[in-house]
């Protein structure tokens, strides 16, 4: 190993930089492959928890949607009642 390092030290700076980037790229690629290989098993373990999280998130959104619908319905009813109680304008098509 020390002889390899000594040979690297004797190489020009550009060659050492190329070797350093190649080694970093290979190490990153190996770690990424290892991570991707283990990803399906980690996802399989977390799926039941993910379903619970979705249910917990959906409940407040459902409540918010209901509240918005109720507010819209109330505004529509109030506007409709106001229009029905308003006297018709003279000369308005009648």
ZIRA-V467303 format. One record per residue. RES is the residue in one letter. OMEGA is omega in whole degrees, -180 to 180 (NA if undefined). Layout:
((RES:OMEGA) (RES:OMEGA))
This chain:
((X:-179) (X:179) (X:177) (X:179) (X:179) (X:177) (X:177) (X:-179) (X:-180) (X:-179) (X:176) (X:-176) (X:-180) (X:179) (X:179) (X:179) (X:177) (X:180) (X:179) (X:179) (X:178) (X:179) (X:179) (X:179) (X:-180) (X:179) (X:179) (X:179) (X:179) (X:178) (X:179) (X:177) (X:179) (X:180) (X:180) (X:179) (X:-179) (X:-176) (X:-179) (X:-180) (X:178) (X:178) (X:179) (X:179) (X:-174) (X:-177) (X:178) (X:178) (X:-179) (X:178) (X:178) (X:179) (X:180) (X:179) (X:180) (X:179) (X:-176) (X:-177) (X:179) (X:178) (X:178) (X:179) (X:179) (X:178) (X:177) (X:180) (X:178) (X:179) (X:178) (X:179) (X:179) (X:179) (X:180) (X:179) (X:179) (X:179) (X:-180) (X:179) (X:179) (X:179) (X:-180) (X:-180) (X:179) (X:-178) (X:-180) (X:179) (X:179) (X:-178) (X:178) (X:178) (X:-179) (X:172) (X:-174) (X:NA))
